[in-house]
Amino acid sequence: MSKSPANYRPETRLVHSGTLRSQYGETSEALFLTQGYVYSSAEECEARFKGEDPGFIYSRYSNPTIAMFERRMIELEGAEAARSAATGMAAVTTAILAPLKAGDHVVASRALFGSCLYVIQDLLPRYGIETTLVDGANLDEWQRAVKPNTKTFFLESPTNPTLDVLDIPSIAEIAHKGGARLVVDNVFATPIWQSPLALGADVVVYSATKHIDGQGRCLGGIILSSEAFIAEHIHNFMRQTGPSISPFNAWVLLKGLETLGVRVRAQTDTAARIADVLASHPKIARLIYPGREDHPQAALVRKQMRGGSTLVGFEVKGGKAAAFRVLNELKLAKISNNLGDAKSLVTHPATTTHQRLKPEDRAALGISEGFIRFSAGLEHADDLIEDLTAALEKA
Ligand SMILES: Cc1ncc(COP(=O)(O)O)c(C=O)c1O
């Protein structure tokens, strides 16, 4: 009996899941760069619109290339259904907003990517949705925040940029006891190292712009969950409001998935080597790397993640001036606000991704002026270490 792709190991699913071959039997997945579809009869067209015929209608709703990308992600993540979106933020905003109405309440971890924080703190309240921010690592704060109208919990783990790890099973339990769902942004962990649905989360979102593309080419996002959640809350919202992904971008991401496992493993090995070198470096005041025993939540990392991270966080002694000197001295790693790329990228969160925050809020999150986020790429680890240590000499 032949196995269904969903029963193979993740590496095999990354290459084969979801492939739909056309009548030409192409090896590589076809790019269906089409807005719409034609019907062989008015009756077939009517049946398609009534949902009695499963074919495609319009690429704002679905498209064969997009369907391949979604199916491959579904089988990788162990979800029942998915809808992809134009960007990671389109996926985050839709996953949070689509199921809610005025009068509902959302609880979220305070340590969020700046745009996710904007959605929670600024956008939702404008539409009558109450929000509460908590210290994500403090389970009592999640518990105390629950109200009768709480519908959604939202978190990132590891967090951006300080790589704190939050207890997904315990937070899911608190959410479910309170009648709420847990939405996890799994960008920093990647589907290779963490499966939030298996840990108790109800919805997973990705910025596919990051590791899934991983080669700096295009933006994309995806929401994965149960059949019921996608059908009831997401499908119609996306179909009518239109934050859909382009088939071209879905094709790039689909091909990106084929090498995701290899890339994430290599980038994680490199990040771990960089972390080990920085841990004892005299110019470094603080090092954070999920995967090292000195990570504040090392036991939790072992429990809920299968590997460390492609990212390393560190604080350079001497504040912003020293951090800027390091960034400007680096020859190989490039200054950027992106992450998860084949090229190593360095970010100064205080002046970029998190500059919108008040200084005291940044300080509370551990984003000091000397803090740098290093996203390890696919270069040789020794070249990156030589580049970093030479730059640190100048700090
Ligand atoms: C944790 C996290 N979530 C969401 C996003 C948004 O993704 P995108 O840039 O694809 O909209 C980003 C990065 O930009 C991110 O780092």
The ligand as a Gaussian input file, in Angstrom:
#p B3LYP/6-31G(d) Opt

LIG

0 1
 C        7.526000      37.505000      14.327000
 C        7.062000      38.166000      13.074000
 N        5.751000      38.103000      12.745000
 C        5.285000      38.695000      11.625000
 C        6.115000      39.393000      10.788000
 C        5.521000      40.080000       9.570000
 O        5.858000      39.446000       8.384000
 P        5.811000      40.173000       6.933000
 O        6.976000      41.099000       6.904000
 O        5.904000      39.024000       5.975000
 O        4.512000      40.897000       6.835000
 C        7.483000      39.484000      11.091000
 C        8.474000      40.203000      10.253000
 O        8.362000      41.092000       9.518000
 C        7.976000      38.847000      12.261000
 O        9.269000      38.909000      12.603000

